[in-house]
Structures are given as C-alpha cells and as structure tokens.
C-alpha cells in the first residue's frame, strides 16, 4: 500500500475529508473504494451547483429587469408589425428593401434576445457565457444604430412617399438602444466573456455589409446614402464611414466585454 493510500485511510478513519491528490505518480491509482457516497455527492453538488455558470432562484432585482426586457421586446415587435402593416395598407411595402436595413435586422434580433433574456433573468440568477456574448453583440448594434440614425440620418428628407408612424422609428433608433445600454450597465448576472467573442460581434456587420454592397451593385439601391459609391464623397467617403463604424462597434464591444469580465470576478452569488 502506498503512503498516499495510508494517508487517505487514516483521514477517513478520523472523520476528515479524504485528500485527493491533484496528480498521482505513474502506475498509481486513487483508491476510490475509500470515498464514501457523501463525499461523492458533495463533489457532484459543488460541480453542478456552486461552480455552474447559472443557478436557479433569481433575485428580485434581476426579475425586475426580466419584466422590462419582455415589455421592451414586445414594444419592438409592435413597432415592426406596425411599420409593415402601415406600408402594406399604403401599398408601399417592398420586402427586399425593408428587410435589408441594418436597423430592421438588428431590431428582429432585439426581439428574440430581449424575450429570451427576460425568461432567463426570471428563472436564473446568472446568464450563460454564450448568452452574455450575444448580449454584447446586440448592445454594440443598438448603440451604433442609435448613433448613426441620430447623427447622420435623422434630418435627411424622405423620398416623398408614404412614411410609417414616427413612433416606430423613435422606438427602434432611440428608446430601445437607450434601454439595451442601461440594461447592460445595470442588470446583474453577466457572465465572463472571452475576448475571442469579438469575432462573434463583428461577423454579422461584415456579412451584412458584403451582402449590401453586392446587392447594391446589382440593383443600384443602397439602404443608407453614405454607402452609395456614387455619392458626393465617392468611394473614399464610403470607406471612411465603413471603417469608422466598424471601429466604433469593436470599441463598444471591447468595453462591454471588459466590463463583463470585471464584474463577473467581483459578483458574489448568493447561496
């Protein structure tokens, strides 16, 4: 019998927890026959409950954010449905163009993430790492959507055709981005996010840009005036806007990931 086995037997005999070595010498095996059922159950419980990224029994503050997420998600859904319905009633709905706007696509993401996030926050006291990564993405898209609309697009006159109710635009370009930002800053339960998730955040805008430019070259229609190669500034202006917006998305996402990593280390989960 080895020394490690003697130590384990003696500790169990004295009623103490067995000491499990981190690494055994080659050719040796741990005497599992000496580990009692109570020790095994304690280890499993610690692994599944204490060390798990999510636990049940969400606190009251987190459930409050859960309710707000669901309400805001339904508000975004109502804005989308109102826009589509109004355009259909006025015979001005072009699906290929409507669903090509970055705002519309990111708003549809917001509906799903806010509703799912509400359900998660109601039931569990912490988000998973994957869901927190998704929240980083929609936060970045919401912030850039609000910024681009209010800085570059708000005062651009329409094309003279029918325009849907103004509140729909305000919801998707102003109020929802503000809520998603506050939700990220104030809601408890974020998980740590690895830096490699930046690729998850930037992948959708890059795919959307590639699709938009290829489609625009074929149809000569672009969802936003600053993306038109034949615009006042030409291709150099287009590149400045694209690089600037991409850089801003990366900055927002990096700040969000940094905050998630910082707060996840400090957050104490209630037993």
Order of alpha helices (4+ residues) and beta strands (2+ residues): alpha-alpha-alpha-alpha-alpha-alpha-alpha-alpha-alpha-alpha
